[in-house]
């Protein structure tokens, strides 16, 4: 039976008009108007939190009430993009038709979004020709309108190749960067870095938690840091991974040039949707933890579902420094009790003096403040690559039961349960899908690496402007607590006091 993550498809209704459904928050209904969703049949999604509490305070209180057992878990909304799917299809050489178990059918492609910088071309057709593919799309006028192409041979082998890894972040950094362009043109591969003694490896139906690291885009100088997401699901038949759920945190306050809307999505949509799929833009890596019990995966699903409800209600906002894809995911994991090591800020000193320099040079206080917030944020929350490395090294330490965890910490209840349930750890490389897009690379994890990669002249940088998506005032909850000030707000105040003191000093000297 088809599934969305842990949840069988028969627990959902598929709709192309969320406005007619009751089992969706009014705010989410607004974001997904006209979109194809899978919505839970059994009542409303999990409610939002107590309105008097911040998102993380309330999530923490819920976690304390529900550990060690997760309790009932309801399916989240799942953004599908299109309602129909075809498995086992074989594309013809020109990409104009395909053969499937249902016969031969003409093929057309969904509409390319105006701001999308690349598209399916002859290299794409050549890549998919001759291999079994899964497509999502719409049956229309005797043809199939494809929204996504997923290579079904991108699956877990029965016996993946063993790979020795040290439980150190730098070892995983070296692995991510080992192949040219971060593996953008390399084959799909799976390696086992740890397996419990007497384990036979991951089996169909076995629960998994995954950690997705997408690389840098080759033609967008705002996207060299990559992207990060959490994954839940079960191993599919023949090792299929396409039905896993990817919890994709992405800004809701602008209209993505790729058409991305933040949501839980199936892995084939997340990576291979023709407009929004990450694999059309850059190479990707996954760390997979196969578990012997489903309880922690259910716990993570429930927590992420609650956070997405908060996100749609605008009870916290996506911010590129404080609450981006990595930062929000890390906050969920730390709130659950996984004390992922912090890497700390890059440089408070550089940030303090960089704020006025950038503000004056670019004539923008907003940009000066952004630099300050970037340079003072914990790098495991700021950079997807740093989050991936620290999670991978810590998970391997837990698996190996090594003594001396970072900071001398004792395992929390969540960490102990995770260590007890681990069965196998896998590293997966997913290449970039060929198209008219430039090839991507591995993601940067410092301002120095970013500066080295982008053109020094701002006028030569490739940046895709996107329109805003203003959130309707009528959908805002007036009792939602205000978000705390940014660190840069305090820095601006400090610089204001310094300039005021300097002016007073000069005036005193002139009037003396």
VENRABEL-V686650 format. One record per residue. N is the residue number from 1. RES is the residue in one letter. NEAR is the number of other ideal C-beta (glycine too) atoms within 12 Angstrom. D_CENTER is the distance of its C-alpha to the mean C-alpha in whole Angstrom. Layout:
n=N res=RES near=NEAR d_center=D_CENTER
n=N res=RES near=NEAR d_center=D_CENTER
This chain:
n=1 res=X near=14 d_center=26
n=2 res=X near=27 d_center=23
n=3 res=X near=31 d_center=20
n=4 res=X near=43 d_center=17
n=5 res=X near=44 d_center=15
n=6 res=X near=39 d_center=18
n=7 res=X near=37 d_center=20
n=8 res=X near=19 d_center=23
n=9 res=X near=24 d_center=23
n=10 res=X near=16 d_center=26
n=11 res=X near=26 d_center=24
n=12 res=X near=35 d_center=23
n=13 res=X near=27 d_center=25
n=14 res=X near=30 d_center=23
n=15 res=X near=28 d_center=24
n=16 res=X near=23 d_center=24
n=17 res=X near=18 d_center=25
n=18 res=X near=33 d_center=23
n=19 res=X near=19 d_center=26
n=20 res=X near=16 d_center=29
n=21 res=X near=29 d_center=27
n=22 res=X near=18 d_center=27
n=23 res=X near=27 d_center=25
n=24 res=X near=36 d_center=22
n=25 res=X near=34 d_center=22
n=26 res=X near=27 d_center=24
n=27 res=X near=31 d_center=21
n=28 res=X near=38 d_center=19
n=29 res=X near=28 d_center=22
n=30 res=X near=26 d_center=22
n=31 res=X near=35 d_center=18
n=32 res=X near=36 d_center=19
n=33 res=X near=22 d_center=22
n=34 res=X near=18 d_center=23
n=35 res=X near=35 d_center=20
n=36 res=X near=36 d_center=20
n=37 res=X near=41 d_center=19
n=38 res=X near=44 d_center=19
n=39 res=X near=40 d_center=21
n=40 res=X near=34 d_center=22
n=41 res=X near=22 d_center=26
n=42 res=X near=18 d_center=27
n=43 res=X near=16 d_center=27
n=44 res=X near=23 d_center=25
n=45 res=X near=41 d_center=21
n=46 res=X near=33 d_center=21
n=47 res=X near=17 d_center=23
n=48 res=X near=32 d_center=21
n=49 res=X near=32 d_center=23
n=50 res=X near=20 d_center=26
n=51 res=X near=19 d_center=26
n=52 res=X near=15 d_center=28
n=53 res=X near=21 d_center=25
n=54 res=X near=24 d_center=22
n=55 res=X near=36 d_center=19
n=56 res=X near=31 d_center=19
n=57 res=X near=22 d_center=22
n=58 res=X near=29 d_center=22
n=59 res=X near=39 d_center=20
n=60 res=X near=25 d_center=22
n=61 res=X near=19 d_center=25
n=62 res=X near=31 d_center=23
n=63 res=X near=33 d_center=22
n=64 res=X near=17 d_center=26
n=65 res=X near=15 d_center=27
n=66 res=X near=27 d_center=25
n=67 res=X near=25 d_center=25
n=68 res=X near=23 d_center=26
n=69 res=X near=18 d_center=26
n=70 res=X near=29 d_center=23
n=71 res=X near=18 d_center=26
n=72 res=X near=16 d_center=25
n=73 res=X near=31 d_center=21
n=74 res=X near=27 d_center=21
n=75 res=X near=38 d_center=19
n=76 res=X near=45 d_center=16
n=77 res=X near=46 d_center=16
n=78 res=X near=51 d_center=14
n=79 res=X near=45 d_center=14
n=80 res=X near=40 d_center=16
n=81 res=X near=40 d_center=17
n=82 res=X near=38 d_center=20
n=83 res=X near=27 d_center=23
n=84 res=X near=29 d_center=24
n=85 res=X near=37 d_center=23
n=86 res=X near=36 d_center=26
n=87 res=X near=26 d_center=25
n=88 res=X near=23 d_center=28
n=89 res=X near=36 d_center=28
n=90 res=X near=28 d_center=30
n=91 res=X near=37 d_center=29
n=92 res=X near=21 d_center=33
n=93 res=X near=16 d_center=33
n=94 res=X near=17 d_center=33
n=95 res=X near=31 d_center=30
n=96 res=X near=20 d_center=32
n=97 res=X near=23 d_center=33
n=98 res=X near=36 d_center=31
n=99 res=X near=21 d_center=33
n=100 res=X near=27 d_center=32
n=101 res=X near=13 d_center=34
n=102 res=X near=16 d_center=34
n=103 res=X near=15 d_center=36
n=104 res=X near=19 d_center=36
n=105 res=X near=28 d_center=34
n=106 res=X near=22 d_center=34
n=107 res=X near=36 d_center=30
n=108 res=X near=25 d_center=29
n=109 res=X near=32 d_center=25
n=110 res=X near=31 d_center=24
n=111 res=X near=18 d_center=24
n=112 res=X near=24 d_center=23
n=113 res=X near=23 d_center=21
n=114 res=X near=16 d_center=24
n=115 res=X near=21 d_center=21
n=116 res=X near=31 d_center=19
n=117 res=X near=26 d_center=21
n=118 res=X near=33 d_center=21
n=119 res=X near=27 d_center=22
n=120 res=X near=37 d_center=23
n=121 res=X near=21 d_center=26
n=122 res=X near=17 d_center=29
n=123 res=X near=21 d_center=27
n=124 res=X near=31 d_center=24
n=125 res=X near=28 d_center=27
n=126 res=X near=19 d_center=29
n=127 res=X near=30 d_center=25
n=128 res=X near=37 d_center=25
n=129 res=X near=26 d_center=29
n=130 res=X near=17 d_center=30
n=131 res=X near=24 d_center=27
n=132 res=X near=27 d_center=26
n=133 res=X near=38 d_center=24
n=134 res=X near=41 d_center=22
n=135 res=X near=44 d_center=22
n=136 res=X near=43 d_center=21
n=137 res=X near=37 d_center=23
n=138 res=X near=27 d_center=26
n=139 res=X near=22 d_center=30
n=140 res=X near=19 d_center=32
n=141 res=X near=10 d_center=35
n=142 res=X near=13 d_center=36
n=143 res=X near=22 d_center=33
n=144 res=X near=36 d_center=29
n=145 res=X near=26 d_center=27
n=146 res=X near=44 d_center=24
n=147 res=X near=41 d_center=20
n=148 res=X near=44 d_center=18
n=149 res=X near=45 d_center=20
n=150 res=X near=44 d_center=18
n=151 res=X near=37 d_center=21
n=152 res=X near=31 d_center=22
n=153 res=X near=25 d_center=23
n=154 res=X near=37 d_center=19
n=155 res=X near=32 d_center=20
n=156 res=X near=38 d_center=21
n=157 res=X near=23 d_center=24
n=158 res=X near=17 d_center=27
n=159 res=X near=18 d_center=28
n=160 res=X near=27 d_center=25
n=161 res=X near=19 d_center=26
n=162 res=X near=18 d_center=27
n=163 res=X near=23 d_center=25
n=164 res=X near=17 d_center=27
n=165 res=X near=31 d_center=24
n=166 res=X near=21 d_center=25
n=167 res=X near=30 d_center=23
n=168 res=X near=21 d_center=23
n=169 res=X near=33 d_center=20
n=170 res=X near=20 d_center=22
n=171 res=X near=23 d_center=22
n=172 res=X near=37 d_center=18
n=173 res=X near=31 d_center=18
n=174 res=X near=19 d_center=21
n=175 res=X near=33 d_center=20
n=176 res=X near=40 d_center=17
n=177 res=X near=30 d_center=19
n=178 res=X near=22 d_center=22
n=179 res=X near=22 d_center=22
n=180 res=X near=17 d_center=23
n=181 res=X near=25 d_center=20
n=182 res=X near=35 d_center=18
n=183 res=X near=34 d_center=19
n=184 res=X near=36 d_center=18
n=185 res=X near=23 d_center=22
n=186 res=X near=23 d_center=22
n=187 res=X near=19 d_center=22
n=188 res=X near=32 d_center=20
n=189 res=X near=28 d_center=20
n=190 res=X near=34 d_center=20
n=191 res=X near=29 d_center=22
n=192 res=X near=33 d_center=23
n=193 res=X near=32 d_center=23
n=194 res=X near=36 d_center=24
n=195 res=X near=27 d_center=26
n=196 res=X near=23 d_center=28
n=197 res=X near=12 d_center=32
n=198 res=X near=9 d_center=33
n=199 res=X near=21 d_center=30
n=200 res=X near=17 d_center=30
n=201 res=X near=27 d_center=26
n=202 res=X near=38 d_center=24
n=203 res=X near=23 d_center=25
n=204 res=X near=23 d_center=25
n=205 res=X near=22 d_center=24
n=206 res=X near=32 d_center=22
n=207 res=X near=37 d_center=19
n=208 res=X near=45 d_center=16
n=209 res=X near=51 d_center=13
n=210 res=X near=44 d_center=11
n=211 res=X near=46 d_center=8
n=212 res=X near=45 d_center=7
n=213 res=X near=47 d_center=8
n=214 res=X near=46 d_center=8
n=215 res=X near=45 d_center=11
n=216 res=X near=40 d_center=13
n=217 res=X near=41 d_center=15
n=218 res=X near=29 d_center=18
n=219 res=X near=28 d_center=20
n=220 res=X near=33 d_center=18
n=221 res=X near=25 d_center=19
n=222 res=X near=27 d_center=16
n=223 res=X near=38 d_center=13
n=224 res=X near=38 d_center=15
n=225 res=X near=42 d_center=12
n=226 res=X near=43 d_center=9
n=227 res=X near=49 d_center=6
n=228 res=X near=46 d_center=4
n=229 res=X near=43 d_center=3
n=230 res=X near=48 d_center=6
n=231 res=X near=41 d_center=9
n=232 res=X near=45 d_center=12
n=233 res=X near=46 d_center=15
n=234 res=X near=38 d_center=18
n=235 res=X near=37 d_center=20
n=236 res=X near=33 d_center=21
n=237 res=X near=21 d_center=25
n=238 res=X near=20 d_center=25
n=239 res=X near=32 d_center=22
n=240 res=X near=32 d_center=20
n=241 res=X near=46 d_center=16
n=242 res=X near=46 d_center=16
n=243 res=X near=43 d_center=16
n=244 res=X near=45 d_center=13
n=245 res=X near=46 d_center=11
n=246 res=X near=48 d_center=7
n=247 res=X near=44 d_center=6
n=248 res=X near=42 d_center=4
n=249 res=X near=40 d_center=6
n=250 res=X near=41 d_center=8
n=251 res=X near=30 d_center=11
n=252 res=X near=36 d_center=14
n=253 res=X near=23 d_center=17
n=254 res=X near=25 d_center=17
n=255 res=X near=23 d_center=17
n=256 res=X near=36 d_center=15
n=257 res=X near=29 d_center=17
n=258 res=X near=38 d_center=15
n=259 res=X near=33 d_center=15
n=260 res=X near=39 d_center=11
n=261 res=X near=41 d_center=12
n=262 res=X near=44 d_center=9
n=263 res=X near=44 d_center=10
n=264 res=X near=48 d_center=10
n=265 res=X near=48 d_center=10
n=266 res=X near=46 d_center=12
n=267 res=X near=46 d_center=11
n=268 res=X near=47 d_center=14
n=269 res=X near=46 d_center=13
n=270 res=X near=52 d_center=9
n=271 res=X near=43 d_center=11
n=272 res=X near=45 d_center=14
n=273 res=X near=46 d_center=15
n=274 res=X near=43 d_center=17
n=275 res=X near=34 d_center=16
n=276 res=X near=39 d_center=12
n=277 res=X near=45 d_center=12
n=278 res=X near=46 d_center=10
n=279 res=X near=46 d_center=13
n=280 res=X near=47 d_center=15
n=281 res=X near=48 d_center=14
n=282 res=X near=43 d_center=13
n=283 res=X near=45 d_center=14
n=284 res=X near=50 d_center=11
n=285 res=X near=50 d_center=12
n=286 res=X near=44 d_center=11
n=287 res=X near=42 d_center=13
n=288 res=X near=45 d_center=14
n=289 res=X near=45 d_center=17
n=290 res=X near=44 d_center=19
n=291 res=X near=38 d_center=21
n=292 res=X near=26 d_center=25
n=293 res=X near=23 d_center=24
n=294 res=X near=28 d_center=22
n=295 res=X near=26 d_center=22
n=296 res=X near=41 d_center=19
n=297 res=X near=38 d_center=17
n=298 res=X near=33 d_center=18
n=299 res=X near=41 d_center=18
n=300 res=X near=45 d_center=15
n=301 res=X near=42 d_center=14
n=302 res=X near=37 d_center=17
n=303 res=X near=44 d_center=15
n=304 res=X near=43 d_center=12
n=305 res=X near=43 d_center=14
n=306 res=X near=41 d_center=16
n=307 res=X near=44 d_center=14
n=308 res=X near=47 d_center=13
n=309 res=X near=36 d_center=16
n=310 res=X near=44 d_center=17
n=311 res=X near=42 d_center=14
n=312 res=X near=40 d_center=16
n=313 res=X near=33 d_center=19
n=314 res=X near=35 d_center=18
n=315 res=X near=37 d_center=19
n=316 res=X near=39 d_center=17
n=317 res=X near=31 d_center=16
n=318 res=X near=32 d_center=12
n=319 res=X near=29 d_center=14
n=320 res=X near=33 d_center=13
n=321 res=X near=32 d_center=15
n=322 res=X near=31 d_center=15
n=323 res=X near=36 d_center=12
n=324 res=X near=38 d_center=9
n=325 res=X near=42 d_center=5
n=326 res=X near=46 d_center=7
n=327 res=X near=37 d_center=10
n=328 res=X near=43 d_center=9
n=329 res=X near=43 d_center=8
n=330 res=X near=41 d_center=11
n=331 res=X near=35 d_center=13
n=332 res=X near=46 d_center=13
n=333 res=X near=40 d_center=14
n=334 res=X near=30 d_center=16
n=335 res=X near=32 d_center=18
n=336 res=X near=40 d_center=18
n=337 res=X near=29 d_center=20
n=338 res=X near=40 d_center=18
n=339 res=X near=29 d_center=20
n=340 res=X near=42 d_center=17
n=341 res=X near=32 d_center=19
n=342 res=X near=24 d_center=19
n=343 res=X near=30 d_center=20
n=344 res=X near=18 d_center=21
n=345 res=X near=27 d_center=22
n=346 res=X near=32 d_center=22
n=347 res=X near=20 d_center=26
n=348 res=X near=22 d_center=27
n=349 res=X near=14 d_center=30
n=350 res=X near=21 d_center=29
n=351 res=X near=33 d_center=27
n=352 res=X near=26 d_center=30
n=353 res=X near=21 d_center=32
n=354 res=X near=31 d_center=29
n=355 res=X near=39 d_center=29
n=356 res=X near=27 d_center=32
n=357 res=X near=18 d_center=32
n=358 res=X near=29 d_center=29
n=359 res=X near=24 d_center=31
n=360 res=X near=16 d_center=34
n=361 res=X near=15 d_center=33
n=362 res=X near=18 d_center=31
n=363 res=X near=11 d_center=33
n=364 res=X near=17 d_center=29
n=365 res=X near=22 d_center=29
n=366 res=X near=19 d_center=26
n=367 res=X near=23 d_center=25
n=368 res=X near=30 d_center=27
n=369 res=X near=34 d_center=25
n=370 res=X near=31 d_center=21
n=371 res=X near=36 d_center=23
n=372 res=X near=40 d_center=24
n=373 res=X near=36 d_center=21
n=374 res=X near=39 d_center=19
n=375 res=X near=34 d_center=22
n=376 res=X near=32 d_center=22
n=377 res=X near=37 d_center=19
n=378 res=X near=29 d_center=18
n=379 res=X near=36 d_center=16
n=380 res=X near=38 d_center=14
n=381 res=X near=40 d_center=12
n=382 res=X near=41 d_center=13
n=383 res=X near=42 d_center=12
n=384 res=X near=44 d_center=9
n=385 res=X near=45 d_center=12
n=386 res=X near=41 d_center=14
n=387 res=X near=49 d_center=11
n=388 res=X near=46 d_center=11
n=389 res=X near=42 d_center=15
n=390 res=X near=44 d_center=16
n=391 res=X near=44 d_center=14
n=392 res=X near=44 d_center=16
n=393 res=X near=37 d_center=19
n=394 res=X near=41 d_center=19
n=395 res=X near=41 d_center=19
n=396 res=X near=37 d_center=21
n=397 res=X near=34 d_center=24
n=398 res=X near=35 d_center=23
n=399 res=X near=33 d_center=24
n=400 res=X near=25 d_center=27
n=401 res=X near=20 d_center=28
n=402 res=X near=19 d_center=29
n=403 res=X near=13 d_center=31
n=404 res=X near=13 d_center=30
n=405 res=X near=26 d_center=27
n=406 res=X near=24 d_center=25
n=407 res=X near=12 d_center=28
n=408 res=X near=10 d_center=30
n=409 res=X near=20 d_center=28
n=410 res=X near=14 d_center=29
n=411 res=X near=24 d_center=26
n=412 res=X near=25 d_center=25
n=413 res=X near=22 d_center=26
n=414 res=X near=33 d_center=22
n=415 res=X near=30 d_center=22
n=416 res=X near=22 d_center=25
n=417 res=X near=30 d_center=24
n=418 res=X near=39 d_center=21
n=419 res=X near=30 d_center=24
n=420 res=X near=21 d_center=26
n=421 res=X near=31 d_center=24
n=422 res=X near=36 d_center=22
n=423 res=X near=31 d_center=24
n=424 res=X near=38 d_center=22
n=425 res=X near=45 d_center=20
n=426 res=X near=44 d_center=18
n=427 res=X near=40 d_center=17
n=428 res=X near=45 d_center=16
n=429 res=X near=37 d_center=16
n=430 res=X near=43 d_center=15
n=431 res=X near=33 d_center=17
n=432 res=X near=43 d_center=16
n=433 res=X near=42 d_center=18
n=434 res=X near=30 d_center=21
n=435 res=X near=36 d_center=22
n=436 res=X near=21 d_center=24
n=437 res=X near=33 d_center=21
n=438 res=X near=23 d_center=21
n=439 res=X near=29 d_center=20
n=440 res=X near=40 d_center=17
n=441 res=X near=35 d_center=17
n=442 res=X near=42 d_center=16
n=443 res=X near=44 d_center=14
n=444 res=X near=34 d_center=16
n=445 res=X near=38 d_center=16
n=446 res=X near=25 d_center=19
n=447 res=X near=30 d_center=21
n=448 res=X near=15 d_center=23
n=449 res=X near=24 d_center=21
n=450 res=X near=27 d_center=20
n=451 res=X near=20 d_center=24
n=452 res=X near=13 d_center=25
n=453 res=X near=29 d_center=23
n=454 res=X near=26 d_center=23
n=455 res=X near=15 d_center=27
n=456 res=X near=11 d_center=29
n=457 res=X near=9 d_center=30
n=458 res=X near=17 d_center=28
n=459 res=X near=10 d_center=29
n=460 res=X near=10 d_center=28
n=461 res=X near=19 d_center=25
n=462 res=X near=23 d_center=23
n=463 res=X near=20 d_center=21
n=464 res=X near=24 d_center=20
n=465 res=X near=13 d_center=21
n=466 res=X near=23 d_center=20
n=467 res=X near=13 d_center=22
n=468 res=X near=12 d_center=21
n=469 res=X near=23 d_center=20
n=470 res=X near=15 d_center=23
n=471 res=X near=26 d_center=22
n=472 res=X near=16 d_center=25
n=473 res=X near=11 d_center=27
n=474 res=X near=12 d_center=29
n=475 res=X near=21 d_center=26
n=476 res=X near=20 d_center=25
n=477 res=X near=25 d_center=26
n=478 res=X near=13 d_center=29
n=479 res=X near=14 d_center=29
n=480 res=X near=25 d_center=25
n=481 res=X near=21 d_center=26
n=482 res=X near=14 d_center=25
n=483 res=X near=19 d_center=22
n=484 res=X near=17 d_center=24
n=485 res=X near=14 d_center=25
n=486 res=X near=28 d_center=23
n=487 res=X near=28 d_center=25
n=488 res=X near=34 d_center=26
n=489 res=X near=22 d_center=28
n=490 res=X near=21 d_center=30
n=491 res=X near=32 d_center=30
n=492 res=X near=26 d_center=31
n=493 res=X near=18 d_center=34
n=494 res=X near=21 d_center=35
n=495 res=X near=27 d_center=36
n=496 res=X near=18 d_center=37
n=497 res=X near=14 d_center=40
n=498 res=X near=18 d_center=40
n=499 res=X near=16 d_center=41
n=500 res=X near=14 d_center=44
n=501 res=X near=14 d_center=45
n=502 res=X near=14 d_center=46
n=503 res=X near=14 d_center=47
n=504 res=X near=14 d_center=50
n=505 res=X near=14 d_center=51
n=506 res=X near=13 d_center=52
n=507 res=X near=12 d_center=53
n=508 res=X near=11 d_center=55
n=509 res=X near=10 d_center=56
n=510 res=X near=9 d_center=58
n=511 res=X near=8 d_center=59
n=512 res=X near=7 d_center=61
